[in-house]
């Protein structure tokens, strides 16, 4: 296949899985990552790694040198509470840096752009499952910083010969089934990562934030999607952008069903044969009761179908990766 795919943030959690999926599909891949939160060892050896910031002029050289025809843009900051305490970091890393990258893409004539967006663009939805055309009212700078980049891409695609796909991720979890990558960044706050850290003795318990949500068991409900299914959706989205260069897309990436915090912890207990201590605590600020994806659009637009849509499988893969990290002393 002609031209390389540039993956920003390809040393990070989701980006490294996209690199695996692209390499497995026979694409030539070049990764640009500043390795602030990512790891060089997480990048598939079949890909080329360039350590740089995405706003650096070096990116234009990478695009030219590798004949980049498409960009998958994962690089960014992802911690919601941090976005509240340090909003300018998020508008810099997720919005301003994306602007620079998109400018480099346009200047070099890159034809296709895939963007990591988020369910946080919806804020607290009036209705779940939430569909793409429902109101976008982010309740934190993280969600707003990503929504602003979506808007930029819409305007740029109307003005320049570039099409794009923004994928709005729901709760991404799990790890590569072959054990080649996983979630490795320290200081995790995401539920499944926290729970498998508890299961492997890195924490003593799991806090359950809130028991009075309007959900069947009172704990928060989310749409957990396996990271390898998500990576596969990116490869299909790329193929669609190439096949239909006049069209751009915004699509939810979720399975369209929800699990509560207790459901997730039950799955972890089942998979580990342990009983992890649960501490019932107050709500975190800004958590919606339930957030699940209406995924009709992605199912009707892409050939993509969930393959790893099973909570125990997601947990088992996350756990296997956590054990592997433990063996490396991480
Ligand atoms: N939770 C706990 N205990 C924990 C961690 C989480 O009870 O230790 C609960 C949360 O309250 C929530 C659920 O588990 O009900 C999931 O929480 P996560 O922190 O794993 O994920 P979020 O749903 O808060 O965040 C996800 C994405 C973000 C995105 C956000 C949009 O990871 O990137 O959805 O709402 F911004």
Boltz pocket constraint, residues with backbone or C-beta under 6 A from the ligand:
constraints:
  - pocket:
      binder: B
      contacts: [[A, 78], [A, 80], [A, 118], [A, 119], [A, 120], [A, 123], [A, 142], [A, 169], [A, 170], [A, 171], [A, 172], [A, 189], [A, 190], [A, 191], [A, 192], [A, 194], [A, 206], [A, 207], [A, 208], [A, 209], [A, 210], [A, 219], [A, 220], [A, 221], [A, 222], [A, 261], [A, 284], [A, 287], [A, 288], [A, 289], [A, 291]]
      max_distance: 6.0
